[in-house]
């Protein structure tokens, strides 16, 4: 499942009655997203070795600015 699909599913579950089973599913989804996030950070670290960590840091700053705008 792609992250966008996982996020859509989470939002659907969030709109449902919060039963024990729904909360368990939501927690499993969160764990999957955290695992995906850790894998992406490892990939970013590898990219930083190629393009340089200063360049990577600048790109991450731009990404954080975009995230701040979406809040």
N, C-alpha and C positions, 0 to 999 in steps of 0.2 A: 504494500500500500504506500502511496506517495504521501508526503507530509500534508499536502493540501487536502487529500481525502481523509486523513486521520483527523485533521483540524475540523473539517466539516462534520464528521461523525461525532466528535467531542461536542461541538455546538448543538447538534441535534439531541445528544444525550443531556446536555445542560438544560435544554428546554423541557425535558420530560420530568415526570415526578421522580424525585430523588430517592429511589429505593436503595436497599443495600446492594442489589445487583448492579444497578446503574452506577452507583458510586464506585463499585469494584471495577467496572469497565472503564470509568473515567480515570481511575488511578492507574490502570494498565496502560491506557493511552498516554497519560503523562509520562510514565516510565519509558515508553517507546520513544516519545519525543525527546526526553532527556538523553537517551542512548543515541538518537540521531544527532542531537546537538553535539555530543562529545565526539562523534565520528567526524562531523563537519569541522570541529576545531582541530582535530588531527590532520585533516586535509588542508586546512588553512596553514597549519604549521609547515607542512610540506611545500605549499606554495610560497611561503615566506622564505624558505631556503633557496628558492629559485629567483624570485623577484626582489628579495631583500626584505628584511624585517621592517625597515623604516617605511618602505613603500606599502607593505602590508598594513602597517599601523595607520597610515594615512587613509587607506581604503576602508579600514574598520571604523575610523572616525567618521567617515562619510556615511557609512551604513548606520552608525549609531544616531547621527543627525536625522536620517530618514525615519528611524524608529521613533525618535522623539516627536517628530511631526505627526506620526500616526496615532499617538496616545490620545 
